[in-house]
Amino acid sequence: MADENIIVRKQGTIFLAGPPLVKAATGEEVSAEDLGGADLHCRKSGVSDHYALDDHHALHLTRKVVRNLNYQKKLDVTIEPSEEPLFPADELYGIVGANLKRNFDVREKFFMKYFLRLDLNSYNSTWQHGFARIFGYPVGIVGNNGVLFSESAKKGAHFVQLCCQRNIPLLFLQNITGFMVGREYEAEGIAKDGAKMVAAVACAQVPKITLIIGGSYGAGNYGMCGRAYSPRFLYIWPNARISVMGGEQAANVLATIAKDQRAREGKQFSSADEVALKEPIIKKFE
């Protein structure tokens, strides 16, 4: 029932049944570390939030967690001295660039200096979040590395609710291609998990600010606090794009529809026809 928990490598374990009971019930022989150790729960299952190397590291992480509780009896917020940005403002184009097809790690570009809660081996790398300070004021920062999976959505909903509980404002850094689609992901419950994240963002009562730093496509715009979800401010960088989907994806969808329609009519849809259909669509999006 804890909001955040810490597990120590090769020391802490979490499981519903220990190795002896597992062996008795199923015949499977497994060590306690493999069954419920830190590597499993921080890197695969997402049960634990913080990965500690030893007891001293665990205490260090605990202090960071307590520091971000934002619990003060007299003041609503704690203010700390501000720090200089990691990169100067005039290096904006060099940090990200105008080509949105080139991936960049939002953690490396924006979070490395400021994140107080970010494990480099953290559960699901397409969603990154942590606590930071802007001009000394606490803020919860959320960022994307492309597409969002079910694990990303559940992780995001939990962090948004955590910030709401602690009355910490949220800053969304959008660089998202949308939620993952396909039969496998529908079976895993991407619609349900995505809805939880969207609901958490929509119901958040803390101040929300959105900065679009790359692509903002499809339902991902909703989950990352797009205009319809009432951010106090919404900023967009010169390189950013907003649309239901990318130009190539839209062209492929329309080409597939046209091809299927021709097939039903008993007609051919040649490669030249496909190129002629796609080119103006992609050009229009760009």
N, C-alpha and C positions, 0 to 999 in steps of 0.2 A: 504493500500500500504506500510505499515511499514515493515521493515525487522524483527523487534522483537516488541512485544507488551506485556504490563503488565495489568492485570485486578485485581481489589481489591474485595475480598470476601464480599458478601452482600452489595455491593456498585456499582460496575461496571456491566453493562449489554451490550450484543451485540445481536441484532436480526434484521431480515429483517422487521418484523412487531411487534409492541408492543402488550401487552395483550388486550387492547380495540379493536384493529383492528383484531386480531386473533379471538376474540369472535364474532365480527360482521361478519367476513368472513366465519368462520367454526363452530361457536357455542361452541368452546372449551374454557373453563375457566382455565387459568393458570397464575401463578404469574410471575412477571418479573424475579425473581431469577431462577425459574425452567425453564423458557423459554430461558434465555440467560445469566445466571450468571457465576461466576468464576468456580464453581464446574463442570458445564456442559462443558464449553469451554476449560478447562485445563485438564480434566480427560476423557472426552468422544469425543468431536468433534475435538479437536486439533486446534481450531481457535486461541486461545491465547497461548503465549509461557510461560509466567511467572505468577505464582499464588501468590498474595500478601494478607497477613492477614489484613493489614490496610494501611493507608497512609504512615506511617513511614517505614513500610516494603517495600512499593512500591518505595519509594525514595531510599532505600537501594539497591533494585534490579536494579533501573535505573542507579545508580552509577556503578554497576557491568557491565551492558550492555555497558555503555560509556567507561569503562576501557578496554573492549575487542574490541573497534572499531578499534584499531591499527592505529589511525589517528595521524600522526605527519607531520608537514610541512618540517622539516629538515631531520629527520631520517626515514629510511624505517621500523625500528622495535624498539620497546621499550624493554629494557633489565632490568630485576628485579633480586634481589638476589635470588639464588636458595635455595631450601629446601631439607632436607633429605628425602629419600624415606619412604613410609609408612611401608614397610617390608624390612628386609635385604635380600640380594641376595641369601644367603645360605638357605633361607626358601622357595625357589621356589617350591619344590615338595610338601611342606606342604600347600602352598597357593591354588594350583589347584589339584595336584594329577594326577596319570597316568590313572585312570578310567574315560574315557570320558562319560560314561553313568550316572555318578553322576553330576547333575547340580550344578553350582555355579553362584552366582550373580556377574556379571562383575562390576556392580556399587559398590558393597560392597568391593570387593577385590582390585579394582584399582582406583576407582574414588572418594571415599568419602573424601579424603584429598585434592584432586587437582581440583575437578570440581567447576567452578564458576557459571555454569548455569545448574543446575540439580535439578528439583523439585522431591521430593520423591513420589509425586502422579502424575508424568508427564505422558503425553499422550503416550500410548503404551510402555510397559516395555521391549519388546524384542529388542528394539534399544535404546541405550544410547549414548549420546554425550555431549560434553561440552568444554569449553576453559580451558587450563591449561598452565603451564610454565615448560619447560625442560631446565635446566641450565640457567634459567632466560629468555629464548626466548619463545614467544607466540606460541601455537600450538592448533589446533582443534583435539580433540580425539574422535574417534568413536569406539563403542564396541557392541557386540551382546550378547543376552541371548537366544541362540537357533535359532528357525525358524523366518523368516521375513514374516510379513503380508503386505497387501497393505498399511495400515497406517504407518508401519515401513519404507517402501520404500519411501513414500512421505515425511515423516519426515527426512529421510536420505538425499534425494535429495536436500531438502531445506537447510540443514545444510552445505552440501558440497558446494553448490553455495554461501552460506553466507561467508564461509572461502575464496573462490576464490575472491569474491568481495572485501574482506578486506586484501587480500594477506597474509593469514595465512596458514602455512603448515599444512598438515593433517597426523595424525597417526591412522592407522586402526588396531584394536585389533580383530582378527578373532576368533570367536567361534560360528560357524554357521552351522546348519544342512541343509540350503537351503531356498528357498521360499516356502510358504505354497501352497499345491496343493489340488485339489478337486473341485467338481462342484460348490459349494457355492462360493469358492474363485475365480474361473475362472469367474463366473458371476459378482463378485465385481470388476473385472478388475486387477487381480494380474499381468497378463502379461504386461498390459499397465503401471501400476505403477512401476513394477520392471524394465521395460525398461527405465523409467525416471531416476531411481536411477543409473542404469548402465551407462546411457548416461552422467549423471552429473559427475560420477567418471572418465569416459573415457576422458571427455573434460576438467577436472580440470587442470589448468596450474600451480598451486602451487606445491611445492615439496610434494611428497607422500611417506610415509614409512609404510610398512605393517609388523605386528608382529602376527604370528599365535600362539595363546595361547591354542587352543583346537582343535575341529573339524573344517574342512574346506571342505564342501561337495557341489557338484553340482554347480548350477548357483549362489549360495551364494558366492562362491569363486570369481566370476566376480564382483558382486555388492560390495564386500568388498576389491576391489583393489588387486586381485590376480596377478600372474606373467604376464599374458597377458595384464594387464592394466598399465604396465610400472611404478611401484613404484621405487623410487630411490634405496631403499634397501628393501629386503624381508628377515625377520628373522623367524625362526621356533623353538619353544621350544621342548625339548626331548619328551614330552608327546603328541605332536600334531599329527594329521593325515590329509592327503589330499587325496581325491578320489571323483569319481562321486557321490557315495553314500556309506553308511555304509555297512559292511559285511552282517548283518542280512537283511537289506533292499534289497540288491542285490540278496541274496539267495531266499527271498520271491518272488521277481519279476520273477526269472528264474523258481521257483517252480510253480507259477501261469501259466506261459507260457507252461511249460511241462504238467501240469494238463489239460489245455484247449486243447492242442494238442492230448493228449490221449483220451479226451472226443470226439473229432471230429472223431477219429479213432475207437470209440466204445470200447476202452480199459479202464481198471481201473487204477487209480493212488493211491496206498495205502499210509497209513501213513509211513510205512517203506520205501517206495520209496522216499517220500518227505524228510525224515530224511537223507537218503543216498545221496540225491542230495544236500541238504543244507550244510551238515557238511564240505565237502572239500572246498566249496566256502567261508564259514565263516572263516575257518582256513587259507585259502590263503590270505584273506583280513587282518587278524590279523598279 
